[in-house]
Amino acid sequence: MPGLLIKNGRLIDPSQSLDRVGNLLVHDGRIAAYDAAENGQEVVLEAAGKIVAPGLIDMHVHLREPGREEDETIATGTAAALAGGFTSIACIPNTEPPIDTQATVEFVRHQAALAGNCNVFVVACVSKNREGKELAEIGQLVEAGAVAFSDDGAPVYDPELLRRAYEYCLMFGKPILNHAEVLELTRGGVMHEGLVSMMLGLPGMPAAAEDVMVSRDIALAEATGGRIHIMHVSTAGSVELVRRAKRRQVRVTTEVCPHHFALSDECLRSFDSNYKMSPPLRARHDVEACIAGLTDGTIDVICTDHAPHAAEKKMQELDRAPFGIVGLETALGLVASELVAPGHLTWPQAIEKMTINPARVLGIPKGTLAIGADADVTIIDPEYAWTVDPARFRSKSRNTPFAGRRLRGRADTVIVGGKVKYCATR
């Protein structure tokens, strides 16, 4: 395989506190050198005016396969990831059947290898069949390649089961990724409970449903020494709970999705089911709290919660349509437009939350441009202006609330294991 020389780019690697203009040499699938000169034996990629970053990582992706291939497949989902600039993703186990056995873990890894797009890491179930009644075979799932555990789509509801899960996962150094929701408080809800839901006459999902579960998860992590990662945080209360827990040295991390810092519950005035998600779009003060959490480091990770649904499923009345939106192909543009451009985050801070931070949470050897590391590289054009067009998505589904939105910033070239896997078309 010929080497690659990426020239004149702004090299940003938060894992090394690196931010400077230079060249990056890739050889034999690994990062080989900085500031190398051309010798005529490499493929040269000109990156002047662009950012050369570690390959982006999305640690919260629903690939749907096995069981719901009408929404997405591993092949289409990983192709969408590449188009969004992601070289690695972690898939969530609420498939049909759920990823709760060695065989299903191995199936996903095999299908990902056949697709040959980005790296796919598997998050397996905490409980058998995601029923919350009996622990899954944690050790066997780790042996099969699981990097973390979650029953996402629903919380791990039984506190005793969660306590034992913390203790088991602690033995293997794995985190639990929990969906924070008290289901009794959200039953029948379609949007955030607040002034807008009251005006629209729609059943609400109160912020307290998230806050109470976040508090419980943190308390049990503190009691056991286990590692908890709060998924898709969306409320001001949850952000503050995580902030305080970190001050106490609790082993807690959290993530936020672009729709929770770019949109609010006001969007539901359109009654468009593409604005229906769980957790729901919150009030403006919650949005501001999420942005503040990103700015001060309380929120560690930016991910997508990519949740594809076939068009016929989303094209229903609001109360019948499923929760969730696609996000892989719009995330980078939203981060650039909603966080970097207004000055909430610098590019190094944003890239940190999309590379080395998720890699550290999952314990995977990715998210760095260190010499000898896997050559997963995302070249970002930070100034490229574009309009979101779902018809051009590589994802199998089109359920996005951002159709027609004008964004600035996108992935220009994506390299996985030293091979160019994606180049944006002009």
Summary of the structure (lengths in Angstrom):
residues: 426
radius of gyration: 20.5
end to end distance: 26.7
largest distance: 67.9
contacts: 1621
relative contact order: 0.17
helix: 35%
strand: 25%
